[in-house]
C-alpha cells in the first residue's frame, strides 16, 4: 500500500523525530510513504482572508500530485494537516477559489478536491485498525500512563477536518491502548497550548502549558504525546513545576513496534 506523503517544513528540521519514526513504523506496518517531489511549505496557517489564494497554491499542487498518482495524501504535522484539509475543502466547495487556483497552476486537468487527505493517525485507525496494530506490538508499553495532547489544529473546525469529535476525541487514547499503555483522560487535552502567541506573549503560553501539565499530571500522566510541532515547542519551553516528558506519538509507536533505534 502506497501513499503520497507531505512531510512539511518542520519535519525536516525541528521535528525530525516525528518524521523518521513514522517512516520506520510505516514499513513495519506494511505501507509506504512516498514523499511528494519538490513540495513547498503549506504556509503553516490557513489564511483567514476569504479572497486569499497565493498561500493556498502549494497545498493545491500537493493535492493534485496525489490525485495524479491515484493515491491518498498522508501528513503528520497538525498544522500541515489542518491547512491541506481546509484548502482541499475550498477546492471542493468554493467555486471562486477553485477557478482561480486552477488558473494559476494550469494543471492538465482541473483539480476539484478529489484527493483524500489523511492524518497518519487516521491511517492507523481506519486502514490498519487499532486491533491489528495491537497484534503487531512487540514491546508493549505496559505500566505507562500517557496523556494524549491534541491541541487545536487536528480537531477544529470539526465539520471540515472530520478527524474526531472536537469536544471529546478518542483516537489518541485508542492508539495508546493499542500500544499496551494506559491513556489518561484530562480536561485540557483538546485546549490550545497558546500557539503562535508564544512569539508575542510568551508568559501567556507558559500559563497555558502549565495548566496542561498540572491537569494531566493531576490525573496521573507520567508523559504526554502530541502530533503537533508547535505544541511540542511550547510544552518543552514550559517551566511548569509539574512538567513531564513530551514525545511525538510516532516515537512511542516505533518503540512499541520494535523499530526505534537503541530499543
C-alpha positions in Angstrom: 0.0 0.0 0.0 1.5 3.3 -1.1 0.5 6.9 -0.1 1.7 10.3 -1.3 3.4 11.9 1.7 3.6 15.5 2.6 6.1 16.0 5.4 6.1 19.8 5.7 9.0 22.1 6.6 9.2 21.5 10.4 9.6 17.7 10.0 12.8 18.4 8.0 14.5 20.3 10.9 12.9 20.8 14.4 10.6 17.8 14.3 12.8 15.2 12.6 11.7 12.5 15.2 8.0 12.9 14.1 9.0 12.1 10.6 11.7 9.4 11.0 9.7 7.3 13.4 6.6 7.5 11.2 8.7 6.2 8.2 10.1 3.2 10.1 6.7 2.4 11.7 5.0 2.5 8.3 7.4 -0.1 6.9 6.8 -2.3 9.9 3.0 -1.9 9.4 3.2 -2.7 5.6 2.6 0.6 3.9 4.8 3.1 2.1 5.2 6.9 2.4 6.2 8.2 -1.0 7.4 11.8 -0.4 6.0 14.3 -2.9 8.8 15.6 -5.0 9.5 19.4 -4.8 6.8 20.0 -2.3 6.6 23.6 -0.9 5.6 24.9 2.5 1.9 24.8 3.2 2.1 28.2 4.8 1.7 26.9 8.3 -1.5 28.8 8.9 -4.8 28.6 6.9 -5.4 32.2 5.7 -8.3 33.9 7.2 -8.9 36.2 4.2 -11.7 34.7 2.1 -10.1 36.1 -1.1 -6.6 34.9 -0.3 -5.3 32.5 -3.0 -1.5 32.7 -3.3 -0.7 31.0 0.1 -3.0 28.1 -0.8 -1.3 27.2 -4.1 1.4 25.0 -2.6 -1.3 22.9 -0.9 -3.2 22.6 -4.2 -0.1 21.4 -6.0 0.5 18.7 -3.4 -3.2 17.6 -3.5 -3.2 17.5 -7.3 0.1 15.4 -7.3 -1.6 12.8 -5.1 -4.6 12.8 -7.4 -2.4 12.2 -10.5 -0.7 9.3 -8.7 -4.1 7.8 -7.7 -3.1 7.9 -4.1 -4.5 9.3 -0.8 -2.3 12.1 0.8 -0.8 11.5 4.2 0.6 14.1 6.5 1.8 14.1 10.1 2.1 17.7 11.2 -1.0 19.1 12.8 -0.6 22.4 11.0 0.0 20.8 7.6 -3.0 18.5 8.1 -5.1 21.5 9.0 -4.1 23.6 6.1 -4.2 20.8 3.5 -7.6 19.6 4.7 -9.2 23.1 4.6 -7.7 24.0 1.3 -9.0 20.8 -0.1 -12.4 21.7 1.2 -12.1 25.0 -0.6 -11.3 23.3 -3.8 -14.3 21.1 -3.5 -16.8 23.7 -2.4 -15.7 27.3 -3.2 -16.0 27.9 -6.9 -14.1 31.2 -6.9 -11.1 29.7 -5.2 -11.2 26.6 -7.3 -11.3 28.6 -10.5 -8.5 31.0 -9.6 -6.2 28.2 -8.2 -6.6 26.2 -11.3 -5.9 29.2 -13.5 -2.7 29.8 -11.6 -1.5 26.2 -11.6 -2.5 25.2 -15.2 -2.9 21.5 -14.5 -3.6 19.2 -17.4 -7.0 18.6 -15.7 -8.6 21.0 -13.2 -8.2 20.0 -9.5 -11.6 19.9 -7.8 -10.8 18.4 -4.4 -10.6 14.7 -5.4 -7.8 13.7 -3.1 -8.5 12.2 0.3 -6.3 13.8 3.0 -5.4 11.6 5.9 -3.5 12.2 9.1 -1.1 9.3 9.9 -3.3 8.5 13.0 -6.3 8.1 10.7 -4.4 5.5 8.7 -3.7 3.6 11.9 -7.4 3.8 13.0 -9.3 3.5 9.7 -6.9 1.5 7.4 -4.7 -0.6 9.7 -7.1 -0.7 12.6 -6.1 -0.4 16.2 -6.9 -4.1 16.9 -4.4 -5.1 14.1 -1.9 -2.6 15.4 -2.1 -4.1 18.8 -1.2 -7.5 17.3 2.0 -6.1 15.8 3.3 -4.6 19.0 6.4 -6.5 20.2 7.3 -4.1 23.1 4.0 -3.3 24.8 4.3 -0.1 26.8 2.8 -1.7 29.9 2.8 0.4 33.0 3.0 3.7 31.2 0.2 6.3 31.9 0.1 8.5 28.9 -1.8 11.7 28.3 -2.8 12.5 24.8 -2.4 16.1 24.0 -4.4 17.0 20.9 -4.2 20.8 20.9 -6.4 22.7 18.4 -5.4 22.1 14.8 -6.2 18.5 14.3 -9.7 18.9 15.7 -11.2 22.2 14.6 -13.2 23.2 12.6 -14.7 19.8 13.3 -17.0 19.6 10.2 -14.2 20.2 7.8 -11.4 18.3 9.4 -13.6 15.4 10.3 -10.8 13.9 12.4 -12.6 13.1 15.6 -15.1 14.6 18.0 -13.6 18.0 18.8 -15.1 18.1 22.2 -14.4 14.5 23.3 -11.8 13.0 21.0 -10.6 9.4 21.5 -8.4 8.5 18.6 -5.2 9.1 20.5 -6.5 7.3 23.6 -7.4 4.3 21.5 -3.9 4.5 19.9 -2.3 4.5 23.4 -4.3 1.4 24.4 -3.2 -0.4 21.2 0.4 0.1 22.3 -0.4 -1.5 25.7 -0.3 1.6 27.8 -3.0 3.3 29.8 -4.5 6.6 28.5 -5.1 9.4 30.9 -8.2 11.4 30.3 -7.9 15.1 31.4 -9.8 18.2 30.5 -7.1 20.3 28.9 -6.2 17.6 26.2 -8.0 19.4 23.4 -7.4 23.0 24.5 -4.9 25.4 22.9 -1.3 25.4 24.1 -1.1 29.1 23.3 0.0 28.5 19.7 1.8 31.4 18.0 1.1 33.8 20.8 4.4 32.3 22.1 6.1 34.9 19.8 4.2 37.9 21.2 3.2 36.9 24.7 5.4 34.1 26.0 4.0 34.5 29.5 0.5 33.6 28.3 1.9 30.5 26.6 3.7 29.5 29.8 0.4 29.9 31.7 -1.4 27.7 29.2 1.2 25.0 29.2 1.4 25.0 33.0 -2.4 24.3 33.1 -1.9 21.4 30.6 0.8 19.8 32.7 -1.0 20.4 36.0 -4.2 18.9 34.7 -2.6 15.9 33.0 -0.3 15.0 35.9 -3.1 15.6 38.4 -4.9 12.6 36.7 -1.7 10.5 36.8 0.0 11.0 33.5 3.8 10.3 33.5 4.3 11.6 30.0 2.4 13.3 27.1 2.2 12.6 23.4 1.4 15.0 20.6 1.4 15.2 16.8 2.0 19.0 16.7 5.5 20.5 16.4 4.2 23.9 17.7 2.6 22.2 20.7 5.8 20.3 21.3 7.8 23.5 21.2 5.6 25.3 23.6 5.3 22.4 26.0 9.1 21.9 26.1 9.6 25.6 26.8 7.2 25.4 29.8 8.7 25.9 33.2 5.7 24.2 34.9 6.6 22.5 38.2 4.5 19.5 37.1 6.3 19.1 33.8 6.7 15.6 32.4 8.4 14.3 29.2 6.6 15.0 25.9 7.0 12.7 22.9 5.8 12.7 19.4 3.3 9.8 19.1 5.4 8.2 16.4 8.3 7.7 18.7 6.3 5.6 21.1 4.8 3.8 18.1 8.2 2.9 16.8 9.2 1.8 20.3 6.2 -0.5 20.6 6.8 -2.0 17.2 10.4 -2.6 17.9 11.8 -0.3 15.2 13.1 2.5 17.4 16.8 2.9 17.4 18.5 1.7 20.5 15.5 -0.3 21.8 
